[in-house]
Amino acid sequence: MYISSVTKTDPMSNSDSDDDHPRLSSSTLAALEEFLKEKEERENLLKLISEKDQVPDTPFDENWVK
């Protein structure tokens, strides 16, 4: 998942170590994880729908129309 490099921290703590890494509060991290999960579910659903709507590779039979 995308958040492996994000560290959970207490937003009230004042630690200056690892300043080069983004820090999120636990509630923000939970919201981000939920958003990413829902995004992945939407993408999977759209992929499934688009696969079902594809036109088959069979040639068009003009006799079928007559």
C-alpha atoms as one frame of an Amber mdcrd trajectory, in Angstrom:
protein
   0.000   0.000   0.000   1.069   3.618  -0.406   1.465   4.503   3.263   4.353
   2.278   4.260   6.709   5.248   4.548   4.312   7.360   6.616   4.875   7.210
  10.346   2.083   7.391  12.899   2.786  10.066  15.463   1.067  11.873  18.223
   0.301  15.324  16.776   0.927  16.853  20.194   4.462  15.461  20.520   7.308
  17.748  19.567   9.935  15.286  18.335  12.282  16.739  15.715  13.909  13.438
  14.749  13.297  12.135  11.203  12.144  15.539   9.931  12.554  14.326   6.356
   9.616  11.888   6.656   5.967  12.979   6.497   4.003  12.480   9.686   0.259
  11.988  10.039  -1.925  11.796  13.090  -3.602   8.432  13.652  -7.001   9.816
  12.627  -5.586  11.297   9.415  -3.790   8.046   8.633  -7.013   6.079   9.204
  -8.905   8.427   6.869  -6.186   8.068   4.225  -6.235   4.268   4.489 -10.039
   4.247   4.135  -9.863   6.554   1.108  -7.232   4.387  -0.597  -9.241   1.220
   0.092 -12.398   2.763  -1.405 -10.403   4.061  -4.394  -9.020   0.586  -5.063
 -12.529  -0.916  -4.818 -13.866   1.660  -7.341 -10.992   0.985  -9.735 -11.582
  -2.776  -9.526 -15.298  -2.298 -10.188 -14.639  -0.052 -13.189 -12.148  -2.564
 -14.554 -14.678  -5.379 -14.177 -17.394  -3.332 -15.907 -15.114  -2.351 -18.789
 -14.058  -5.982 -19.307 -17.704  -7.071 -19.557 -18.518  -4.297 -22.053 -15.792
  -5.160 -24.532 -16.872  -6.194 -28.005 -15.897  -9.752 -28.872 -13.189 -10.284
 -31.465 -15.474 -12.241 -33.807 -16.011 -10.794 -37.277 -19.309  -9.155 -38.147
 -21.677 -11.458 -40.033 -23.574  -9.453 -42.647 -26.067 -12.310 -43.110 -27.243
 -11.819 -39.563 -28.677  -8.393 -40.432 -30.668  -9.645 -43.456
